[in-house]
Amino acid sequence: MQTMPTDIDRATLVARIDATIRELELLRRQLAVPIKTTHNLTEQLFGALGKGSWDEYDLHLDWARCSAP
């Protein structure tokens, strides 16, 4: 036999529904933001750390470091 929710239970349910709606709205906004994609693997890897700039990068020094015995 199913019982009817009390006023307290209803308030809790409404609060949970409201919280779920807010979370879903946030997820929808995140999906609506275009994802920045790049086809250049170097740009993707360089941006993975989230700091630095291309001016700080020395291609020749980096390759010299990797090729040194």
N, C-alpha and C positions, 0 to 999 in steps of 0.2 A: 504494500500500500504506500502510495506517494504522499508525502506531507507538504503543505504549502510553506514557503519560506516566511520567516518572521520579518518584522521591520528591520531588525539589525542585520539579518542575513541579506535582505534586499539591498541595504546600504552598502554592505561589503561587496556584493555582486556588482552593483553599479560602479563602485570605486575600481574594481578590477577591470570591468569593461572599459571604463574611461582610460585607465592606464594602458590597456591593450591598444585602444584606438590611438592614443598619443604615440605609442611605440611604432605602430603601423604607419602613421603619418610621417614619422621621422624616417623610417625605412623607405617610404615612397619618395621623400625629398632627396634621399641619398641616391636612389636609382635615377632620379630625374637629372642629376648633375652629370654632364657629359664626362666620360672617362678620357683622360689625356693619354693617348697611345702614341708611341713612337716606334718606327720600324728600325731604328738604329740601335743595335744592341749596346754599343758603347754608351749612348745617352741613357739607356735604361739602367745599366750597371753603375754608371757614375752617379745617377740620382738616387740609387738605392740607399746610400748612407744619409742622404738628406742634408749634406753640408758641403762646403767647399764651392769652388767655381772653376770654370775652365781655365781661367788665368793662372790658377795655382798648379795646374797639371803640366808636367814636363814630359812629353812623349819620349824624347831621347834618353832622359835620365831613367825613366821607367823601364824601357827596353834594355838599357845597359845593366840595370840592376837584375833583370830576369836572365840575361845571357851570361852574366859573370859566373865563372866556375867556383 
